[in-house]
Amino acid sequence: MKAVVIKEFGSPDGLGVVELGEPVAGGGQVLVDVEAAGVAGGDVLIRRGALAAYGFRTGFVPGGEVAGTVAAVGAGVDPGWVGRRVWAFTGTGGGYAEKAVVVLRDVVALPDSVAAVDAVTLGSAGVVGHFGLAQARFAAGESVLVRGAAGSLGIATVQLAARGGASVVAVTTSSAERGRRLRELGATHVLDRAGVGDGPEAYDVIIDVVAGDGLMLDRLAVNGRLVIVGAVDGPPPADLGARLMAAFRKSLTVATFSADTVPAGALQAVRESSLLTLKSVVHQVLPLAEAAEAHRQMDAGQVFGRIVLTV
Ligand SMILES: NC(=O)c1ccc[n+]([C@@H]2O[C@H](COP(=O)([O-])OP(=O)(O)OC[C@H]3O[C@@H](n4cnc5c(N)ncnc54)[C@H](OP(=O)(O)O)[C@@H]3O)[C@@H](O)[C@H]2O)c1
């Protein structure tokens, strides 16, 4: 089968299409004929080599979520799955390929009404949006700021905060046009990356996809909660602890959230509802062989929503 591998960490040119042996579904697994694979910010961090400490090696196939059709099942899996359209979480990688093996607990039957290209923008993003807001103990009537809202995680979070009854859904984004599109998805206020815009000064909840030195701790209201769900701009500032203590009298909370911590049963229900109820924003559909071009666009900051690779 054809797959895209990281031949060299660094620039998108290090991605290449190779011929690999077809994977085989083991016990509790299914083999998916991939129709679409999402290109996520996390894939970009891995390809750049920013996550080298986690043990990624050359030859790694990126891609954390796919949609397609079950081609075969491993031991212990109902053969009735064969031929069913599915969305599947492949983990940290394995999705940029003609075929992917996934464990059954990470497979969701895909309703006919949901196209494969849309499914791979929604399944994981909805999980992070939903449980990121839960980690922040978000409640209806509170104000929310989504920092780095123009990617698939942020877009899902904006929709979920609006639907959850937030009094304010502010976003940071890099252009007025992106702000306009985010307003169509539920944002009520738009700030630039520095936090300047028409939104309030302080927020009950900040969901931060970006981290890095621009973390907006000083924009939290009293008893405010900031949850870091991504690290597009690297780790948070080294003086985070000191800043938290300097704001001691505001009783602030800073937390991280990883979907790895959500129990399997709870994950499936949220994946299913995300696929059915969230609006998908597909920036562009490219063939699998153009994965490097997809990553070039991600590096250039041109993507609103998600690029999808099709097989
Ligand atoms: N928590 C979890 O379980 C989980 C699961 C999956 C992925 N992740 C993480 O989520 C992140 C990717 O999410 P994504 O795909 O939605 O993100 P993305 O598309 O890579 O980036 C989101 C937005 O951040 C803004 N941005 C980029 N650089 C910035 C900077 N220096 N300062 C301020 N804003 C900046 C950009 O929008 P503008 O140009 O409009 O500002 C960009 O569209 C990765 O860190 C990944 O590891 C976490």
The ligand as an SDF file (V2000), in Angstrom:
LIG
                    3D

 48 52  0  0  0  0  0  0  0  0999 V2000
   -5.5350   18.0040   23.9330 N   0  0  0  0  0  0  0  0  0  0  0  0
   -5.5790   16.9650   23.1030 C   0  0  0  0  0  0  0  0  0  0  0  0
   -5.9920   15.8470   23.4380 O   0  0  0  0  0  0  0  0  0  0  0  0
   -5.1420   17.1950   21.6900 C   0  0  0  0  0  0  0  0  0  0  0  0
   -5.6060   16.3690   20.6520 C   0  0  0  0  0  0  0  0  0  0  0  0
   -5.2010   16.6440   19.3600 C   0  0  0  0  0  0  0  0  0  0  0  0
   -4.3330   17.6970   19.0970 C   0  0  0  0  0  0  0  0  0  0  0  0
   -3.8830   18.4600   20.1370 N   0  0  0  0  0  0  0  0  0  0  0  0
   -2.9970   19.6080   19.9170 C   0  0  0  0  0  0  0  0  0  0  0  0
   -3.7230   20.6640   19.3290 O   0  0  0  0  0  0  0  0  0  0  0  0
   -2.8650   21.4470   18.5150 C   0  0  0  0  0  0  0  0  0  0  0  0
   -3.3820   21.5380   17.0990 C   0  0  0  0  0  0  0  0  0  0  0  0
   -4.7170   22.0220   17.0320 O   0  0  0  0  0  0  0  0  0  0  0  0
   -5.2790   22.6160   15.6460 P   0  0  0  0  0  0  0  0  0  0  0  0
   -5.0290   21.5960   14.5710 O   0  0  0  0  0  0  0  0  0  0  0  0
   -6.6500   23.1080   15.8790 O   0  0  0  0  0  0  0  0  0  0  0  0
   -4.2930   23.8430   15.5210 O   0  0  0  0  0  0  0  0  0  0  0  0
   -3.6630   24.5930   14.2370 P   0  0  0  0  0  0  0  0  0  0  0  0
   -4.6290   24.5250   13.1300 O   0  0  0  0  0  0  0  0  0  0  0  0
   -2.2770   24.0740   14.0280 O   0  0  0  0  0  0  0  0  0  0  0  0
   -3.5280   26.0720   14.8300 O   0  0  0  0  0  0  0  0  0  0  0  0
   -4.6560   26.7690   15.3190 C   0  0  0  0  0  0  0  0  0  0  0  0
   -4.5200   28.2320   15.0800 C   0  0  0  0  0  0  0  0  0  0  0  0
   -3.5800   28.8060   15.9810 O   0  0  0  0  0  0  0  0  0  0  0  0
   -3.2200   30.0940   15.4720 C   0  0  0  0  0  0  0  0  0  0  0  0
   -1.7970   30.3090   15.7190 N   0  0  0  0  0  0  0  0  0  0  0  0
   -0.7470   29.6840   15.1160 C   0  0  0  0  0  0  0  0  0  0  0  0
    0.4090   30.1320   15.6060 N   0  0  0  0  0  0  0  0  0  0  0  0
    0.0970   31.0620   16.5320 C   0  0  0  0  0  0  0  0  0  0  0  0
    0.8710   31.9020   17.3980 C   0  0  0  0  0  0  0  0  0  0  0  0
    2.2170   31.8710   17.3910 N   0  0  0  0  0  0  0  0  0  0  0  0
    0.2060   32.7230   18.2390 N   0  0  0  0  0  0  0  0  0  0  0  0
   -1.1400   32.7730   18.2560 C   0  0  0  0  0  0  0  0  0  0  0  0
   -1.9240   32.0300   17.4560 N   0  0  0  0  0  0  0  0  0  0  0  0
   -1.3000   31.1750   16.6070 C   0  0  0  0  0  0  0  0  0  0  0  0
   -3.5520   30.0740   13.9730 C   0  0  0  0  0  0  0  0  0  0  0  0
   -4.6860   30.9000   13.7260 O   0  0  0  0  0  0  0  0  0  0  0  0
   -4.5760   32.4600   13.3200 P   0  0  0  0  0  0  0  0  0  0  0  0
   -3.5750   32.5430   12.2030 O   0  0  0  0  0  0  0  0  0  0  0  0
   -5.9550   32.7920   12.9040 O   0  0  0  0  0  0  0  0  0  0  0  0
   -4.1240   33.1770   14.5570 O   0  0  0  0  0  0  0  0  0  0  0  0
   -3.9580   28.6220   13.7310 C   0  0  0  0  0  0  0  0  0  0  0  0
   -4.9510   28.5000   12.7350 O   0  0  0  0  0  0  0  0  0  0  0  0
   -1.5020   20.7630   18.5640 C   0  0  0  0  0  0  0  0  0  0  0  0
   -0.6960   21.3850   19.5390 O   0  0  0  0  0  0  0  0  0  0  0  0
   -1.8550   19.3510   18.9700 C   0  0  0  0  0  0  0  0  0  0  0  0
   -0.7830   18.6780   19.5850 O   0  0  0  0  0  0  0  0  0  0  0  0
   -4.2930   18.2430   21.4080 C   0  0  0  0  0  0  0  0  0  0  0  0
  1  2  1  0
  2  3  2  0
  2  4  1  0
  4  5  1  0
  4 48  2  0
  5  6  2  0
  6  7  1  0
  7  8  2  0
  8  9  1  0
  8 48  1  0
  9 10  1  0
  9 46  1  0
 10 11  1  0
 11 12  1  0
 11 44  1  0
 12 13  1  0
 13 14  1  0
 14 15  2  0
 14 16  1  0
 14 17  1  0
 17 18  1  0
 18 19  2  0
 18 20  1  0
 18 21  1  0
 21 22  1  0
 22 23  1  0
 23 24  1  0
 23 42  1  0
 24 25  1  0
 25 26  1  0
 25 36  1  0
 26 27  1  0
 26 35  1  0
 27 28  2  0
 28 29  1  0
 29 30  1  0
 29 35  2  0
 30 31  1  0
 30 32  2  0
 32 33  1  0
 33 34  2  0
 34 35  1  0
 36 37  1  0
 36 42  1  0
 37 38  1  0
 38 39  2  0
 38 40  1  0
 38 41  1  0
 42 43  1  0
 44 45  1  0
 44 46  1  0
 46 47  1  0
M  CHG  2   8   1  16  -1
M  END
$$$$
